[in-house]
Amino acid sequence: MAIITKIEAQKKDKNRVNIYVNDEFFLAIFTELVYELNLKKGMLIEKEHLKEILDKEMYVKAKNKALNILSKADQSERKIREKLSNEFEEYTINEVIDFLKNNKFIDDELLASKIVNTNINLNKCGKNKIRQNLYNKGINSESISEALCEIDENIEFENAMYLAKKRYQRVKNEDKRKIYQKISQHLAYKGFNYDIIKKVLNKLLNVDDYDL
């Protein structure tokens, strides 16, 4: 048997406490668990049994937090890990991630595909912008590469042309060189590469003697 020698509130997080057993740090848990399990200084415990109970409680809380986050918006594995990392141990997070994956609550490949479809069909973005958006969402590099390979080059060109025509209506009365530059800058911002931009502008403006 061991004895709880100190239960100390954390300085950085008032919702968590550090538990010391036999004057040595044992583990950190949520303050509410101290009351739920009636843990007190001087209490005799079996360390392994108590750790098992607390680990289960922390797992449930971590899982519930992850599910709450996912109820508001789809998340990548990396983002879920980041949002749990300040409150839970890595082994608890790993258990939660396994649960979420096994039950299809998180799926980086499916999320990447959804983001690509939205970016292509609604936002009219080019590959460069989409790649950055996928990265910002925490999608892993392998899933990013696979998702980008699914993009039809013809559709990407059509999107670039659509945006170019819209921007042309705003700048059509300016000097042709300025028109070329302003539209090319806009398309670059939207994530289209040099070759697509040049192809679109040459077709739209019927020129081939300007460089970006």
C-alpha positions as CSV (number, residue, x, y, z in Angstrom):
1,M,0.0,0.0,0.0
2,A,1.0,3.6,-0.6
3,I,-0.2,6.9,0.9
4,I,-1.3,10.1,-0.8
5,T,1.1,12.7,0.7
6,K,0.0,15.8,-1.3
7,I,-2.7,17.0,-3.6
8,E,-1.5,20.3,-5.2
9,A,-3.3,22.6,-7.6
10,Q,-1.3,23.3,-10.8
11,K,-0.2,26.9,-11.2
12,K,-0.8,27.1,-14.9
13,D,-4.2,25.2,-14.9
14,K,-6.5,25.6,-12.0
15,N,-8.7,22.8,-13.3
16,R,-5.9,20.2,-12.7
17,V,-4.0,19.0,-9.7
18,N,-0.8,17.0,-9.1
19,I,-1.1,14.0,-6.9
20,Y,2.0,12.9,-4.9
21,V,2.3,9.4,-3.4
22,N,5.0,8.7,-0.8
23,D,6.3,12.2,-1.4
24,E,6.9,11.5,-5.1
25,F,4.9,12.9,-8.0
26,F,2.3,10.3,-9.1
27,L,0.2,11.8,-11.8
28,A,-1.9,14.9,-12.8
29,I,-5.7,14.7,-13.1
30,F,-8.7,17.0,-13.3
31,T,-9.7,18.6,-9.9
32,E,-13.2,17.3,-10.2
33,L,-11.9,13.7,-10.1
34,V,-10.4,14.3,-6.7
35,Y,-13.9,15.0,-5.4
36,E,-15.6,12.3,-7.5
37,L,-13.2,9.6,-6.2
38,N,-13.0,11.2,-2.7
39,L,-9.2,11.4,-2.8
40,K,-7.6,12.9,0.2
41,K,-4.2,13.6,1.7
42,G,-3.2,10.7,4.0
43,M,-5.4,8.1,2.1
44,L,-3.9,4.6,1.7
45,I,-4.1,3.4,-1.9
46,E,-2.9,0.7,-4.2
47,K,-1.0,2.7,-6.8
48,E,-1.7,0.5,-9.8
49,H,-5.4,0.2,-9.0
50,L,-5.8,3.9,-8.6
51,K,-3.8,4.7,-11.7
52,E,-6.0,2.3,-13.7
53,I,-9.2,4.0,-12.4
54,L,-7.8,7.5,-13.1
55,D,-6.6,6.5,-16.6
56,K,-10.1,5.3,-17.5
57,E,-11.6,8.5,-16.2
58,M,-9.1,10.7,-18.2
59,Y,-9.8,8.6,-21.3
60,V,-13.5,9.2,-21.0
61,K,-13.0,12.9,-20.5
62,A,-10.6,13.1,-23.5
63,K,-12.9,11.1,-25.7
64,N,-15.9,13.3,-24.8
65,K,-13.9,16.5,-25.5
66,A,-12.8,15.1,-28.9
67,L,-16.3,14.2,-29.8
68,N,-17.5,17.6,-28.8
69,I,-14.9,19.3,-31.0
70,L,-15.9,17.0,-33.9
71,S,-19.6,17.8,-33.4
72,K,-18.8,21.4,-34.4
73,A,-16.5,20.7,-37.4
74,D,-14.5,18.0,-39.0
75,Q,-10.9,17.8,-37.8
76,S,-7.7,16.1,-38.8
77,E,-5.9,13.7,-36.5
78,R,-3.1,16.3,-36.0
79,K,-5.7,19.0,-34.9
80,I,-7.4,16.7,-32.5
81,R,-4.0,15.8,-31.0
82,E,-3.1,19.5,-30.6
83,K,-6.4,20.3,-29.0
84,L,-6.1,17.5,-26.4
85,S,-2.4,17.9,-25.7
86,N,-2.7,20.6,-23.1
87,E,-4.9,18.5,-20.9
88,F,-4.1,14.9,-21.5
89,E,-1.2,12.5,-21.5
90,E,0.0,11.2,-24.8
91,Y,-1.0,7.6,-24.1
92,T,-4.6,8.8,-23.3
93,I,-4.6,10.8,-26.6
94,N,-3.4,7.8,-28.5
95,E,-6.3,5.7,-27.1
96,V,-8.8,8.4,-28.1
97,I,-7.3,8.6,-31.6
98,D,-7.6,4.9,-32.0
99,F,-11.3,5.1,-31.0
100,L,-12.0,7.9,-33.3
101,K,-10.3,6.2,-36.3
102,N,-12.0,2.8,-35.6
103,N,-15.4,4.5,-35.5
104,K,-14.7,6.7,-38.6
105,F,-15.0,10.0,-36.6
106,I,-11.7,11.1,-38.1
107,D,-10.3,10.2,-41.5
108,D,-7.6,12.4,-43.0
109,E,-8.1,11.1,-46.5
110,L,-11.9,11.7,-46.5
111,L,-11.4,15.1,-44.9
112,A,-8.8,16.0,-47.5
113,S,-11.2,15.0,-50.3
114,K,-14.0,17.2,-48.8
115,I,-11.7,20.2,-48.6
116,V,-10.5,19.7,-52.2
117,N,-14.1,19.5,-53.4
118,T,-15.1,22.7,-51.6
119,N,-12.0,24.5,-52.7
120,I,-12.5,23.5,-56.3
121,N,-16.2,23.8,-56.7
122,L,-17.1,26.7,-54.4
123,N,-13.9,28.7,-53.8
124,K,-12.4,28.2,-57.3
125,C,-8.9,27.7,-55.8
126,G,-5.8,26.5,-57.6
127,K,-3.6,23.6,-56.3
128,N,-1.1,25.8,-54.5
129,K,-3.9,27.4,-52.4
130,I,-5.5,24.0,-51.8
131,R,-2.3,22.5,-50.7
132,Q,-1.8,25.3,-48.1
133,N,-5.4,24.9,-46.9
134,L,-4.9,21.2,-46.4
135,Y,-1.8,21.8,-44.5
136,N,-3.5,24.4,-42.3
137,K,-6.2,21.9,-41.5
138,G,-3.5,19.5,-40.2
139,I,-3.8,17.0,-43.0
140,N,-0.8,14.6,-43.2
141,S,1.5,15.0,-46.3
142,E,0.5,11.6,-47.8
143,S,-3.2,12.5,-47.8
144,I,-2.4,15.9,-49.2
145,S,-0.5,14.4,-52.1
146,E,-3.3,11.9,-52.8
147,A,-6.0,14.5,-52.7
148,L,-4.1,16.9,-55.0
149,C,-3.7,14.1,-57.6
150,E,-7.4,13.9,-57.8
151,I,-7.8,17.4,-59.1
152,D,-8.7,17.5,-62.8
153,E,-6.4,20.0,-64.7
154,N,-9.1,21.0,-67.1
155,I,-11.4,22.0,-64.2
156,E,-8.5,23.9,-62.6
157,F,-8.0,25.8,-65.9
158,E,-11.7,26.5,-66.1
159,N,-11.7,27.9,-62.6
160,A,-8.8,30.1,-63.4
161,M,-10.5,31.4,-66.5
162,Y,-13.7,32.1,-64.6
163,L,-11.8,34.2,-62.0
164,A,-9.7,35.9,-64.7
165,K,-12.8,37.0,-66.6
166,K,-14.4,38.3,-63.4
167,R,-11.3,40.3,-62.5
168,Y,-11.0,41.5,-66.2
169,Q,-14.4,43.3,-65.8
170,R,-12.9,45.4,-63.0
171,V,-9.6,46.3,-64.8
172,K,-10.5,46.2,-68.5
173,N,-10.1,49.9,-69.0
174,E,-6.5,50.0,-67.9
175,D,-3.3,49.5,-69.9
176,K,-3.1,45.9,-71.2
177,R,0.2,45.3,-69.4
178,K,-1.4,46.4,-66.1
179,I,-4.4,44.2,-66.9
180,Y,-2.1,41.3,-67.4
181,Q,-0.2,41.9,-64.2
182,K,-3.3,42.5,-62.0
183,I,-5.1,39.4,-63.2
184,S,-2.0,37.3,-62.9
185,Q,-1.4,38.5,-59.3
186,H,-5.0,37.7,-58.5
187,L,-4.7,34.2,-59.9
188,A,-1.4,33.6,-58.1
189,Y,-3.1,34.6,-54.9
190,K,-5.9,32.1,-55.6
191,G,-3.2,29.4,-55.9
192,F,-2.8,28.8,-59.6
193,N,0.7,28.0,-60.9
194,Y,2.6,29.9,-63.5
195,D,1.7,27.7,-66.5
196,I,-2.0,27.9,-65.9
197,I,-1.9,31.6,-65.3
198,K,0.0,32.2,-68.5
199,K,-2.2,30.0,-70.5
200,V,-5.4,31.7,-69.2
201,L,-4.1,35.2,-69.8
202,N,-2.8,34.5,-73.3
203,K,-6.2,33.1,-74.2
204,L,-8.2,35.8,-72.5
205,L,-6.2,38.7,-73.7
206,N,-5.1,37.1,-77.0
207,V,-1.4,38.0,-76.3
208,D,1.8,36.0,-76.0
209,D,4.4,38.7,-75.7
210,Y,4.1,39.6,-72.0
211,D,5.8,37.8,-69.2
212,L,4.5,37.5,-65.6
